[in-house]
Amino acid sequence: MNRKTAKELLHVRDWLDRAQVIFDRGKDAYLADDLLQEAGDSLMMKLGDTEVAALR
C-alpha cells in the first residue's frame, strides 16, 4: 500500500471514530447542536472524497 492511501485510510478511521461519538450523543443532541451537524456533513463529504480517490 502506498503512503497516500495509508494516510487516507487513517483519516477515514479517525472520522469513523468521530462519527461514533456523534452517534453516541443521540439524535436530539445532534439536532440541537449546529457544530455537530456541520461535523456530520464534513464526515459525509470526506468519506465521499476518499471513496472517489480510492477508485482512481
N, C-alpha and C positions, 0 to 999 in steps of 0.2 A: 504494500500500500504506500502510495506516495505521501509526502509530508502534508500537502494541501488537503488531501482527502481526510487524513487522520485529524487534522485541525478542525475541519468541518464536522466530523463525527463527534469530537469533543464538545463543540459548540451545541450540537443537537442534544447530546446527553445533558449538558447543563441547562438548556432550555426546557427539556422534558422534566428535569428536577424542579425547575421554577414553576412549570405548569402544574405539577403535583401539589406544590404549596398553595397555588391559587385555588385549585380544585378542593383541597382540604379545608380551605376557609369557607367554602359553601357559596351557593348561588346568590343568596341575599347580600353577603359581604361583597361579592364580585360586582353586583349591580349597583351597590351603594358607593363604590369606590372607582372614580374615573381613572385613577392611575392603574388599578388592577385591570380595568378594561383595555387600557392602552397597552399594557404588558401582554395581555392575551392576544390583541391584534398583532403586536410585534412578533409574538411567538408564531402565529399562523403564517405571517409573511416570511419569517426566517425559515420555517420548515419548507415552505413552498420554494423559496430560493435555493435551498440546499438540495431538494429533490430534483429541480431542474438542472442544477450543476452536476449532480451525480449521473444524470442521463447523458451528459455531453461526453 
